[in-house]
Amino acid sequence: MTKLTVKALSEEIGTPVERLIEQLADAGLKKSESDQVNDEEKQNASHSP
């Protein structure tokens, strides 16, 4: 299982960090840019509108 910070994930997928934090929040995950996300959380964020 890969863990990245929210900031690193945003850079990896080409989404502004603020938008990614919003997507995570929409998925019910309260994160800041220095928090780590796991594979399941990444999936949840990617399925948010």
Backbone as ProteinMPNN parsed JSONL, in Angstrom:
{"seq_chain_A": "MTKLTVKALSEEIGTPVERLIEQLADAGLKKSESDQVNDEEKQNASHSP", "coords_chain_A": {"N_chain_A": [[0.846, -1.176, 0.0], [0.667, 2.092, -0.959], [1.653, 5.164, 0.406], [1.141, 8.573, 0.257], [1.676, 12.1, 0.655], [-0.968, 14.524, 0.776], [-0.273, 16.728, -0.739], [1.811, 15.699, -2.393], [0.339, 13.785, -3.815], [-1.432, 15.447, -5.179], [0.317, 16.733, -6.915], [1.168, 14.528, -8.37], [-1.153, 13.708, -9.723], [-1.844, 15.984, -11.047], [-3.613, 17.928, -10.082], [-4.721, 20.871, -8.488], [-3.676, 21.418, -5.119], [-5.521, 22.5, -3.314], [-7.96, 21.906, -4.525], [-7.891, 19.121, -4.476], [-7.973, 18.667, -1.722], [-10.567, 19.574, -1.278], [-11.96, 17.613, -2.741], [-11.326, 15.334, -1.264], [-12.578, 16.041, 1.126], [-15.223, 16.054, 0.247], [-15.502, 13.358, -0.034], [-15.646, 12.651, 2.544], [-13.343, 12.802, 4.034], [-11.23, 14.466, 6.119], [-8.558, 16.313, 5.449], [-5.252, 17.783, 5.401], [-2.713, 19.466, 3.442], [-0.302, 18.309, 4.231], [-0.953, 15.884, 5.312], [-1.059, 12.277, 5.154], [-2.24, 10.102, 2.562], [-3.849, 7.034, 1.872], [-4.118, 4.172, -0.383], [-6.872, 3.499, -0.533], [-8.105, 5.884, 0.269], [-7.233, 7.532, -1.785], [-8.64, 6.427, -3.925], [-11.266, 7.016, -3.12], [-11.229, 9.812, -3.282], [-10.813, 10.16, -6.004], [-13.212, 9.377, -7.056], [-14.967, 11.315, -6.417], [-17.116, 14.005, -7.401]], "CA_chain_A": [[0.0, 0.0, 0.0], [1.459, 3.297, -1.101], [1.162, 6.342, 1.116], [1.659, 9.852, -0.2], [1.007, 13.241, 1.266], [-1.975, 15.124, -0.092], [0.443, 17.594, -1.679], [2.489, 14.853, -3.384], [-0.688, 13.202, -4.653], [-1.951, 16.49, -6.066], [1.319, 16.918, -7.964], [1.184, 13.306, -9.181], [-2.325, 13.629, -10.593], [-2.012, 17.246, -11.761], [-4.758, 18.665, -9.541], [-4.297, 21.793, -7.43], [-3.81, 20.831, -3.794], [-6.76, 22.974, -2.694], [-9.061, 21.147, -5.131], [-7.802, 17.762, -3.973], [-8.479, 18.707, -0.34], [-12.025, 19.649, -1.402], [-12.444, 16.303, -3.184], [-11.222, 14.442, -0.109], [-13.636, 16.44, 2.057], [-16.474, 15.565, -0.328], [-15.516, 11.918, 0.208], [-15.744, 12.445, 3.985], [-12.001, 12.723, 4.615], [-10.689, 15.778, 6.446], [-7.102, 16.237, 5.282], [-4.5, 18.972, 5.023], [-1.749, 19.081, 2.406], [0.803, 17.524, 4.784], [-1.459, 14.581, 5.752], [-0.868, 11.172, 4.232], [-3.411, 9.408, 2.05], [-3.54, 5.676, 1.444], [-4.729, 3.814, -1.659], [-8.327, 3.567, -0.427], [-8.484, 7.296, 0.288], [-7.015, 8.049, -3.141], [-9.776, 5.958, -4.721], [-12.43, 7.8, -2.706], [-11.087, 11.169, -3.818], [-10.918, 10.147, -7.46], [-14.596, 9.13, -7.415], [-15.769, 12.47, -6.042], [-17.377, 14.883, -8.56]], "C_chain_A": [[0.893, 1.242, 0.0], [0.828, 4.432, -0.311], [1.898, 7.561, 0.576], [1.04, 10.946, 0.64], [-0.024, 13.763, 0.274], [-1.283, 15.989, -1.141], [1.13, 16.777, -2.772], [1.476, 14.221, -4.332], [-1.229, 14.237, -5.636], [-0.978, 16.746, -7.218], [1.331, 15.723, -8.915], [0.023, 13.269, -10.171], [-2.624, 14.94, -11.322], [-3.24, 18.038, -11.352], [-4.252, 19.63, -8.481], [-4.59, 21.215, -6.05], [-5.111, 21.253, -3.116], [-7.959, 22.188, -3.231], [-9.069, 19.715, -4.609], [-8.309, 17.683, -2.535], [-10.001, 18.791, -0.344], [-12.607, 18.294, -1.802], [-12.394, 15.299, -2.031], [-12.315, 14.758, 0.907], [-14.997, 15.956, 1.562], [-16.636, 14.066, -0.112], [-15.555, 11.596, 1.707], [-14.405, 12.358, 4.696], [-11.468, 14.125, 4.856], [-9.164, 15.682, 6.441], [-6.528, 17.617, 5.039], [-3.411, 18.521, 4.053], [-0.584, 18.254, 2.938], [0.369, 16.153, 5.303], [-1.183, 13.519, 4.692], [-2.215, 10.614, 3.795], [-2.986, 8.017, 1.625], [-4.288, 5.38, 0.149], [-6.251, 3.926, -1.627], [-8.811, 5.014, -0.452], [-8.29, 7.935, -1.085], [-8.168, 7.65, -4.051], [-11.023, 6.779, -4.39], [-12.392, 9.202, -3.292], [-11.301, 11.18, -5.323], [-12.349, 9.902, -7.925], [-15.521, 10.267, -7.004], [-15.959, 13.361, -7.266], [-16.465, 16.07, -8.601]], "O_chain_A": [[1.759, 1.403, 0.86], [-0.386, 4.634, -0.356], [3.123, 7.566, 0.458], [-0.001, 10.745, 1.266], [0.045, 13.474, -0.92], [-1.673, 15.979, -2.308], [1.042, 17.124, -3.95], [1.73, 14.132, -5.534], [-1.457, 13.922, -6.804], [-1.397, 16.949, -8.358], [1.486, 15.89, -10.125], [0.189, 12.852, -11.317], [-3.554, 15.003, -12.126], [-3.839, 18.736, -12.171], [-3.428, 19.246, -7.65], [-5.632, 20.595, -5.84], [-5.735, 20.453, -2.42], [-8.868, 21.845, -2.474], [-10.131, 19.158, -4.333], [-9.0, 16.73, -2.173], [-10.66, 18.159, 0.482], [-13.631, 17.874, -1.263], [-13.321, 14.509, -1.851], [-12.911, 13.848, 1.485], [-15.826, 15.502, 2.351], [-17.753, 13.559, -0.018], [-15.504, 10.43, 2.1], [-14.333, 11.893, 5.833], [-11.273, 14.89, 3.911], [-8.564, 15.054, 7.313], [-7.212, 18.511, 4.539], [-3.209, 17.321, 3.864], [0.065, 17.555, 2.16], [1.212, 15.343, 5.691], [-1.087, 13.815, 3.501], [-3.193, 10.645, 4.541], [-1.896, 7.832, 1.082], [-5.011, 6.235, -0.361], [-6.856, 4.397, -2.59], [-9.8, 5.334, -1.11], [-9.085, 8.779, -1.5], [-8.622, 8.456, -4.863], [-11.753, 7.189, -5.293], [-13.413, 9.717, -3.746], [-11.905, 12.109, -5.858], [-12.673, 10.189, -9.077], [-16.73, 10.191, -7.221], [-15.052, 13.464, -8.092], [-16.563, 16.893, -9.511]]}, "name": "protein", "num_of_chains": 1, "seq": "MTKLTVKALSEEIGTPVERLIEQLADAGLKKSESDQVNDEEKQNASHSP"}
